Amino acid sequence: MANEIWTFAEQRRGGLRGISLEAVHAARQLADRKGAKVVAVLLGQGVAGEAERLGAYGADEVRLVESEVLETYSSEGYAATLAELIAQGAPEIVILGGSAMGRDLAPRTAAKLKAGLIADCIEISLNDAGRLEAVRPAYAGKTRLRVHCPNAAVQMATIRPNVFGTGEPQAGRTAQITRASSSLSRASLRAVVTELATDVGGKVDLTEASIIVSGGRGIKGPENFTLLEELAGVLGAAVGASRAVVDAGWREHAAQVGQTGKTVSPNLYIACGISGAIQHLAGMSSSKCIVAINKDPDAPIFKVADYGIAGDLFEIVPLLKEEFRALLAEK
C-alpha cells in the first residue's frame, strides 16, 4: 500500500464544492501525523483550473481525469473511474464528503474495491497502529460510535459537511498535477446523464450554509415563511424546514432538515416554531450554535439549544431581523 491519503474533490458545473476543501484539510491533518502524502482526485471536464486551489488547501498532488463522459456526475461512471484510480494507486485511506454526491459515490466505490467504509464521520483520527479511526452519530444522534475497519486494505470515510473546516489557504503552496486516464466510455455506461437541472434561484445550499433559519409547524402556513426569508436575507443564511412542514406541502423537500432530509452542521442554526422531534434533531444537533424560538417552554428543542427564546415567533423574528440589520450595519 502507498503511504498516501486520498480525497475526492467534488465539483459542480466546473466549480469546487466547499466540502472538497474540507476533505483536503482533514486529510492534511492526518497526513502530517502519518508522514503521508495527500492526493486529491478531481474528475470532470474543463476543471483543471480548480486543481491549484486544492494545492493551496493542503493537497500535494492532484490526479486529474477530464473526459466528456465525466462532465456531469453519474453514479456508475464516477464510481468506476474512482475505483480504477484507487486500485492503481493503492492508498491506505480515502476521504470523501458526506454530501448527496459523496453518500452515493462512496459505497458504490467501496463495494467495487471491497474496501471498509465509515459514513457520516464527525471526527477522524489515527490509532496507535496508524489506522483510520472515526466517530459517527448513531440512533438518530442519541449516541456516538467510535469505528475502525481492522481488516480492510483500503479504508474509506465520508465526513459530515461544515464540521471539519477548510483551514486557511497557503499562499504560494501548489500541488503537482498529474493527468490520468480512465477506461470509461459512454458505450460502457448503462445510464447516461444528459442534463443536470438545478435551482436557479441563487439559494444557499443547506449542507454548505454557515447559517440556517428553519421553520416548523409553528409558522402556521407557507405564506409566513416570508418572515424567515427576510431574516435569512439579512444574515446571508439558507432557509430550512421541518418534516411536518414539508409533508404539509409548505416547502420543497430540498429544504427539509432531519433524518429523512438533510443533515446540516452550520455555525448558527435558528429554529423557529420547531418542537424538536427526534428525527429533526438528528439532522441539526451537530450545529455549532443552536437558537430555538418556541412559545412552548417545554418544547424538546430547548434541551439541545444553546439559547432559547420562549415566545411568539411572529413577534420575535421581526425584532431579531432589525437587531441583526443594525449590528451588521455598524461593521
KOLRO-240786 format. One line per 3 residues: number of its first residue (from 0); their letters; for each residue y, x, z of C-alpha. Coordinates in steps of 0.001 Angstrom, whole numbers. Each point is the difference from the previous one (the first is absolute). Layout:
N
NUM> A> Y/X/Z | ...
% end
This chain:
331
0> MAN> 0/0/0 | 3516/1207/-778 | 2320/488/2972
3> EIW> 2366/-2599/-1403 | 1459/-3323/1104 | 731/-2360/-2878
6> TFA> 2282/-3004/-174 | 358/-2746/-2561 | 3589/-378/-1193
9> EQR> 552/-3692/-663 | 2589/-814/-2637 | 1277/-3213/-1472
12> RGG> 1736/-88/-3390 | 337/3783/70 | 1603/216/3452
15> LRG> -1692/1277/3161 | -525/-2495/2809 | 1100/955/3486
18> ISL> -3593/-29/1268 | -758/2900/-2385 | 2449/2216/1866
21> EAV> -1408/-1141/3345 | -3484/1002/-1132 | 1209/3455/-1055
24> HAA> 1848/447/3297 | -3106/-1006/1982 | -2168/2348/-2065
27> RQL> 2461/2857/506 | -204/-362/3768 | -3809/161/-97
30> ADR> -5/2854/-2502 | 2310/2137/2133 | -2474/-271/2876
33> KGA> -2978/667/-2231 | 1518/2707/-2176 | -749/-2187/-2993
36> KVV> 1696/-767/-3300 | 1551/-3407/-750 | -730/-1397/-3448
39> AVL> 1587/-3254/-1192 | -1622/-1947/-2833 | 2444/-1806/-2286
42> LGQ> -1325/-2371/-2653 | 1981/-1927/-2598 | 1980/426/-3179
45> GVA> 3398/1686/-128 | -72/832/3714 | 281/3806/-151
48> GEA> 3586/-156/1244 | -1191/-1302/3383 | -2293/2980/635
51> ERL> 2788/2209/1359 | 852/-2556/2679 | -3512/317/1348
54> GAY> 509/3735/342 | 3207/-451/1988 | -1855/-2191/2491
57> GAD> -2889/2396/560 | -2405/122/-2956 | -1114/3486/-1090
60> EVR> -1453/-1235/-3248 | 210/-3185/-2076 | -2955/-937/-2182
63> LVE> 1612/-2010/-2771 | -1948/-2254/-2355 | 2066/-1826/-2610
66> SEV> -1593/-2474/-2360 | 866/-3283/-1655 | -3087/-1458/1673
69> LET> 1530/820/3414 | 3482/-1339/-747 | -618/-3070/2162
72> YSS> -2308/-126/2997 | -3506/-1302/-494 | -2696/136/2670
75> EGY> -2695/1228/-2344 | 2065/2597/-1857 | 1745/1565/2977
78> AAT> -3148/95/2145 | -1995/1679/-2776 | 2706/2599/-610
81> LAE> 663/759/3666 | -3723/255/780 | -478/2363/-2929
84> LIA> 2810/2281/1195 | -1269/-1/3591 | -3538/810/-1128
87> QGA> 1336/2962/-1982 | 2364/1291/2697 | -2215/-753/3034
90> PEI> 2748/-367/2637 | -1027/-575/3616 | 2511/-2795/678
93> VIL> 1733/-2566/-2243 | 2881/-2154/1278 | 1274/-3144/-1715
96> GGS> 2638/-2523/962 | -1162/-3247/1580 | 1991/-2019/-2540
99> AMG> -1435/-2749/-2180 | -857/2639/-2590 | -1447/2439/2523
102> RDL> -2133/-2651/1705 | -1493/-841/-3392 | -368/3560/-1298
105> APR> -1340/1801/3077 | -3279/-1925/535 | -805/-3/-3709
108> TAA> 508/3763/-168 | -1901/616/3238 | -2955/-2026/-1284
111> KLK> -170/2079/-3176 | -1/3228/2031 | -2119/-1258/2917
114> AGL> 2887/1183/2150 | 955/-1096/3509 | 3049/-2262/207
117> IAD> 2183/-943/2980 | 2409/-2819/-850 | 3406/-1016/1381
120> CIE> 571/3118/2116 | 2968/186/2360 | -861/3523/1201
123> ISL> -1865/2838/-1669 | -937/3385/1419 | -2632/2728/-107
126> NDA> -2709/304/2626 | -1258/3306/1418 | -2312/423/-2973
129> GRL> 2884/-420/-2449 | -1244/-3417/-1115 | 2228/-3009/-597
132> EAV> 401/-2368/2930 | 2070/-3175/-149 | 1189/-2899/2122
135> RPA> 44/-3482/-1490 | 663/-3490/1417 | -2913/-2414/347
138> YAG> -592/-3612/1049 | 3378/-1186/-1313 | 1797/2877/1686
141> KTR> -1353/-737/3491 | -1691/3397/250 | 17/3379/-1713
144> LRV> -2964/2007/-1208 | -297/3767/-342 | -2104/599/-3110
147> HCP> -1468/2940/-1894 | -2529/480/-2788 | -2418/2654/1315
150> NAA> -2378/104/-2958 | 2344/-447/-2971 | 699/2952/-2284
153> VQM> 3284/-1590/-1097 | 2004/-1760/2708 | 2474/-2634/-1208
156> ATI> 2634/-1987/1867 | 2703/-2550/-750 | 3129/108/2150
159> RPN> 2086/-2993/1024 | 3434/28/-1716 | 3109/844/2037
162> VFG> -1996/1569/2842 | -155/3697/-877 | 3474/528/-1451
165> TGE> 868/2270/-2910 | 1756/2862/1762 | 2979/1674/-1631
168> PQA> -306/1427/-3531 | 249/3797/-67 | 2574/1184/-2490
171> GRT> -1437/2527/-2416 | -3609/-739/923 | -2067/-557/-3124
174> AQI> -3609/-758/-791 | -2214/1511/-2647 | -540/-2654/-2652
177> TRA> -3472/-6/-1528 | -636/-2326/-2895 | -3496/-1413/125
180> SSS> -1931/-2134/-2439 | -2212/-3009/457 | -3007/-1206/-1937
183> LSR> 1330/-3557/335 | 575/-1939/-3201 | 1198/-3518/-654
186> ASL> -3344/-812/-1586 | -1821/952/3214 | 1904/-2547/2079
189> RAV> -1507/-3431/542 | 3461/-1448/728 | 3346/1167/-1346
192> VTE> 3377/-681/1624 | 2335/-1086/-2775 | 3067/-899/2040
195> LAT> 1347/465/3531 | 2091/-2959/1158 | 2216/664/3014
198> DVG> 2714/-1779/1902 | 3280/933/-1671 | 2135/-1350/2805
201> GKV> 641/3449/1475 | -1577/-917/3338 | -1030/2708/2447
204> DLT> -3790/424/154 | -1266/-1148/3400 | -2445/2861/440
207> EAS> 2685/2626/-586 | 2938/-1740/1687 | 1535/1735/3020
210> IIV> 1361/-3344/1276 | -1638/-3421/-320 | 1357/-3404/988
213> SGG> -2832/-2545/204 | -14/-3748/480 | -2590/-2400/1398
216> RGI> -338/-3725/432 | 2997/34/2315 | 2180/374/-3097
219> KGP> -827/-3712/-629 | 178/50/-3785 | 234/2205/-3110
222> ENF> 3719/-685/-404 | 713/1702/3320 | -1341/3349/-1181
225> TLL> 3512/621/-1339 | 906/875/3615 | -2565/2775/22
228> EEL> 875/1137/-3515 | 3655/363/1014 | -953/2074/3050
231> AGV> -2355/2081/-2130 | 2784/545/-2522 | 2253/1480/2673
234> LGA> -2770/2293/1277 | -1465/941/-3378 | -3257/-1541/1185
237> AVG> -2969/-1777/-1543 | -796/-3616/871 | -3492/-830/1248
240> ASR> -1760/-3141/1157 | -2849/-1172/2196 | -3205/-1481/-1393
243> AVV> 1014/-3509/1083 | 3156/252/-2104 | -1912/1227/-3046
246> DAG> -2696/-2666/414 | 2758/-2615/91 | 1298/1292/-3328
249> WRE> 3368/1085/1395 | -412/3630/-1134 | -2217/1813/-2481
252> HAA> -3168/1752/1182 | 1525/3401/-804 | 2307/-527/3001
255> QVG> -2804/-674/2483 | -349/2422/2897 | -3294/-71/1861
258> QTG> -3712/615/-107 | -380/-2047/-3191 | 3340/1171/-1380
261> KTV> 1700/3373/105 | -206/2559/2773 | 3426/1495/672
264> SPN> 1406/2739/2242 | 3803/-100/-331 | 2448/1701/2327
267> LYI> 1327/-3450/942 | -1795/-3358/-185 | 2004/-3138/832
270> ACG> -2253/-3016/554 | 1878/-3303/-215 | -1747/-3190/1089
273> ISG> -3420/1694/-30 | -2271/-880/2910 | -2168/3090/-264
276> AIQ> -3458/-1076/-1162 | -2644/2741/118 | -262/239/-3769
279> HLA> 3762/536/-321 | 90/2631/2750 | -2759/1890/-1825
282> GMS> 2376/501/-2915 | 3127/1149/1834 | -893/1270/3484
285> SSK> 326/3644/-1129 | 3727/-526/-728 | 2085/2575/1830
288> CIV> 2388/-2572/1505 | -678/-3751/189 | 2712/-2575/703
291> AIN> -1187/-3573/581 | 2156/-3123/-145 | -1700/-3185/1195
294> KDP> 1147/-2978/2027 | -3335/-62/1856 | 236/2655/2745
297> DAP> -3809/-19/326 | -677/737/-3676 | -2659/2741/-432
300> IFK> 2355/1990/-2252 | 1985/1035/3076 | -3016/1910/1345
303> VAD> 231/2531/-2834 | 3779/-64/-494 | 2215/2864/1105
306> YGI> 2923/-2424/213 | -269/-3755/389 | 2616/-2694/-411
309> AGD> -1026/-3424/1339 | 2265/-2390/-1855 | 753/-1988/-3132
312> LFE> -327/2240/-3062 | 2503/-2205/-1862 | 2643/1135/2483
315> IVP> -1214/3559/555 | -662/1195/-3559 | 3574/-699/-1252
318> LLK> 1370/1830/3056 | -2268/2984/-662 | 1091/54/-3625
321> EEF> 3670/220/940 | -641/2609/2703 | -1997/2206/-2355
324> RAL> 2602/-420/-2730 | 2741/1124/2394 | -2033/2974/1267
327> LAE> -850/1182/-3496 | 3619/-380/-1113 | 1030/2486/2703
330> K> -2235/2721/-1443
% end
